Amino acid sequence: ALKEFAKKYCKGEEAGAFTAVDPSNGGVLVLASYPSYDLTTYNANYNSLLKDPAKPLTNRVLYGTYTPGSTFKLGMAVAALEEGEINENTTVNCSGVYTRYSSYGLKCWVYPDQHGYIDVKQAITVSCNCFFCEVGYRLGIDRMNEYCKIYGLGQPTGIELGEAVGILAGEENNIANGLGNWYPGNTIAAAIGKADNAFTPIQLSNYVATLLNGGTRYNVHIFDSVRENYTDEIIEKYTPYVASSTPISNYSLSVVKEGMRTMIYNSYTASTYMKNVPVTVGGKTGTAQT
């Protein structure tokens, strides 16, 4: 299914990952990494698989760490709303370049065009960099990362199969890895999913699940139950494990979910693909340079 999706929507791409997590308990609904390989011919084809530039031996869902890009903005919106730094009526003027720091002018993706004055719902819909740079400035890296840890970004998901932890950019990461000082310009880059931020696809799924269920982060699990042979009686059942729980207000959730909904139905980026889905859909695209 992932291969067919990639052929249809990801022209020119040779690799990808697709994940889905149940927000009510952390259960894996979909976990797919492409390209993959045939276990029946694994030994015979091992050398060619090892040399394949598309890296079919890498499980991208669990061990691929990628810059999140604008998918990160959902968490920043919730954090800013919860902290009272913005509300649904707060506007920021996008002139095409964020210029609060004269030595660090970060461009919006529409540059040389501009979004003008824009609120948080609109900023999610059109993915305005300038709006979320300002959000990063108002929050600061410490508060940003407090929320990111609540969401599970840069944290183990708990899945039974093993995984990469990823990187949560900030002063803590810089000190731990000898990366030098953390500057204000790094904070605004981090706020739009850049800097050193790098997460696995399964982390990103659980991050969005945590947002949408109101702040309860479950361990991700692929194990459901053990049944007795012959009788089919369940002899062991997985119990959902809450890794952390920090309530997110209904107000913040409703604002962000509306931005996610309009992003799907009013944005050319996604509406082309999702407008005929027979349920209400919300989403957020993300594009990183690397």
SULVENRA-V121011 format. One record per residue. RES is the residue in one small letter. SS is DSSP state (H for helix, E for strand, L for the rest). PHI is phi as a letter, one per 40 degrees, with the letter a starting at -180 (999 if undefined). PSI is psi in degrees with one decimal (* if undefined). Layout:
res={RES | RES}
ss={SS | SS}
phi={PHI | PHI}
psi={PSI | PSI}
//
This chain:
res={a | l | k | e | f | a | k | k | y | c | k | g | e | e | a | g | a | f | t | a | v | d | p | s | n | g | g | v | l | v | l | a | s | y | p | s | y | d | l | t | t | y | n | a | n | y | n | s | l | l | k | d | p | a | k | p | l | t | n | r | v | l | y | g | t | y | t | p | g | s | t | f | k | l | g | m | a | v | a | a | l | e | e | g | e | i | n | e | n | t | t | v | n | c | s | g | v | y | t | r | y | s | s | y | g | l | k | c | w | v | y | p | d | q | h | g | y | i | d | v | k | q | a | i | t | v | s | c | n | c | f | f | c | e | v | g | y | r | l | g | i | d | r | m | n | e | y | c | k | i | y | g | l | g | q | p | t | g | i | e | l | g | e | a | v | g | i | l | a | g | e | e | n | n | i | a | n | g | l | g | n | w | y | p | g | n | t | i | a | a | a | i | g | k | a | d | n | a | f | t | p | i | q | l | s | n | y | v | a | t | l | l | n | g | g | t | r | y | n | v | h | i | f | d | s | v | r | e | n | y | t | d | e | i | i | e | k | y | t | p | y | v | a | s | s | t | p | i | s | n | y | s | l | s | v | v | k | e | g | m | r | t | m | i | y | n | s | y | t | a | s | t | y | m | k | n | v | p | v | t | v | g | g | k | t | g | t | a | q | t}
ss={L | H | H | H | H | H | H | H | H | L | L | L | L | L | L | E | E | E | E | E | E | L | L | L | L | L | E | E | E | E | E | E | E | E | L | L | L | L | H | H | H | H | H | H | H | H | H | H | H | H | H | L | L | L | L | L | L | L | L | H | H | H | H | L | L | E | L | L | H | H | H | H | H | H | H | H | H | H | H | H | H | H | L | L | L | L | L | L | L | L | L | E | E | E | L | L | E | E | L | L | L | L | L | L | L | E | E | L | L | L | L | L | L | L | L | E | E | E | L | H | H | H | H | H | H | H | L | L | H | H | H | H | H | H | H | H | H | H | H | H | H | H | H | H | H | H | H | H | H | H | H | L | L | L | L | L | L | L | L | L | L | L | L | L | L | L | E | L | L | L | H | H | H | H | H | H | L | L | L | L | L | L | L | H | H | H | H | H | H | H | H | L | L | L | L | L | L | E | E | L | H | H | H | H | H | H | H | H | H | H | H | H | L | L | L | E | E | E | L | L | E | L | L | L | E | E | E | L | L | L | L | L | L | E | E | E | E | L | L | L | L | E | E | E | E | L | L | L | L | H | H | H | H | H | H | H | H | H | H | H | H | H | H | H | H | H | L | H | H | H | H | H | H | H | L | L | L | L | L | L | L | L | L | L | L | L | L | L | L | L}
phi={999 | c | c | c | c | c | c | c | b | b | d | g | c | b | a | a | a | a | b | a | b | c | c | c | a | g | c | c | c | a | a | b | b | b | c | b | a | c | c | c | b | d | c | c | b | d | c | c | c | c | c | c | c | c | f | c | c | c | c | c | c | b | b | c | b | b | c | c | f | c | c | c | c | c | c | c | c | c | d | c | c | c | c | g | c | a | b | c | b | c | b | b | c | c | c | h | a | c | b | c | b | c | c | a | c | c | c | c | c | c | d | c | c | a | c | g | c | a | c | c | c | c | c | c | c | b | f | c | c | c | d | c | c | c | d | c | c | c | c | g | c | c | c | d | c | d | c | d | c | c | c | g | c | g | b | c | c | g | d | c | c | g | a | c | c | g | b | b | c | i | c | c | c | c | c | c | b | g | c | g | c | b | b | d | c | c | c | c | c | c | c | b | g | b | f | c | d | a | b | c | d | c | c | c | c | c | c | c | c | c | d | c | c | g | h | c | c | c | c | c | a | b | c | b | a | b | b | c | c | g | c | g | c | c | b | a | b | c | b | d | b | c | c | a | a | b | d | b | c | c | c | c | c | c | c | c | c | c | c | c | c | c | c | c | c | b | b | c | d | b | c | d | c | b | c | c | c | c | b | c | b | b | a | a | c | a | b | b | c | b}
psi={-41.9 | -38.7 | -43.7 | -39.3 | -44.8 | -40.9 | -38.3 | -42.3 | -18.3 | 62.9 | 129.8 | -10.5 | 139.7 | -0.7 | 155.5 | 178.9 | 152.2 | 124.7 | 152.5 | 134.9 | 138.2 | 116.9 | -18.3 | -14.4 | -0.4 | 6.0 | 137.3 | 125.7 | -37.6 | 135.6 | 103.2 | 132.5 | 134.7 | 138.2 | 160.0 | -155.5 | 164.4 | 118.1 | -28.9 | -21.5 | 15.0 | -49.9 | -44.1 | -33.9 | 9.4 | -46.6 | -40.6 | -35.5 | -38.8 | -34.1 | -11.2 | 121.8 | -20.0 | -4.3 | 62.0 | -17.4 | -9.2 | 124.5 | 99.2 | -29.5 | -41.6 | -29.2 | -5.4 | 123.3 | 128.6 | 147.7 | 125.7 | -19.6 | -143.0 | -8.1 | -24.3 | -22.5 | -26.4 | -46.2 | -35.3 | -36.4 | -46.8 | -45.6 | -45.3 | -37.9 | -44.2 | -34.5 | -2.5 | 15.8 | -23.7 | 165.2 | -175.9 | -16.2 | -6.2 | 132.7 | 150.4 | 139.4 | 113.9 | 110.0 | 6.3 | -22.4 | 133.3 | 118.4 | 21.6 | -36.8 | 111.9 | -26.8 | -4.4 | 85.5 | 104.0 | 125.1 | 143.9 | 155.6 | -17.6 | -6.1 | 135.7 | 2.7 | -179.6 | 157.7 | -16.0 | -155.8 | 129.0 | 141.2 | -179.4 | -38.9 | -45.4 | -38.0 | -34.9 | -43.1 | -45.9 | 0.9 | 54.5 | 117.9 | -41.7 | -41.7 | -46.7 | -21.1 | -42.4 | -39.0 | -44.1 | -40.4 | -44.0 | -36.7 | -42.6 | 156.2 | -33.3 | -47.5 | -38.2 | -48.0 | -23.5 | -44.3 | -39.3 | -36.6 | -35.1 | -41.9 | -14.7 | 12.2 | 127.2 | 15.6 | 151.6 | 140.9 | -19.3 | 1.3 | 144.4 | -7.7 | -2.4 | 154.0 | 161.5 | 150.6 | -28.3 | -173.3 | 128.0 | 109.5 | 142.0 | -177.2 | -39.8 | -45.1 | -40.8 | -43.8 | -44.6 | -28.5 | 13.2 | 40.4 | 7.4 | -167.8 | 155.0 | 127.9 | 159.8 | -36.3 | -31.4 | -35.8 | -44.9 | -29.2 | -40.7 | -33.8 | -20.1 | 21.4 | 21.2 | -136.5 | -137.8 | 6.8 | 131.1 | 122.0 | 159.8 | 155.6 | -36.7 | -32.9 | -42.5 | -38.9 | -44.3 | -30.0 | -47.6 | -38.3 | -39.7 | -41.2 | -50.1 | -22.7 | 4.3 | 16.4 | 7.8 | 116.3 | 113.3 | 150.4 | 136.8 | 137.5 | 144.4 | -18.4 | 131.8 | -56.1 | 162.9 | 130.4 | 145.0 | 136.1 | 147.8 | -52.8 | -22.0 | 16.1 | 135.4 | 120.9 | -12.9 | 131.7 | 135.5 | 135.7 | 119.9 | 136.8 | 124.1 | 113.4 | -36.3 | 156.4 | 115.9 | 108.6 | 135.1 | 131.9 | 151.1 | -33.1 | -51.7 | -43.4 | -42.2 | -38.0 | -48.0 | -40.0 | -34.2 | -39.6 | -38.6 | -38.1 | -47.7 | -27.1 | -37.4 | -44.9 | -18.6 | -1.6 | 129.9 | -32.9 | -44.8 | -28.0 | -30.7 | -37.1 | -26.1 | -9.2 | -23.4 | 4.9 | 132.2 | 15.1 | 161.7 | 130.8 | 142.2 | 157.1 | 179.2 | 125.1 | 161.6 | 131.2 | 121.8 | 151.5 | -29.8 | *}
//
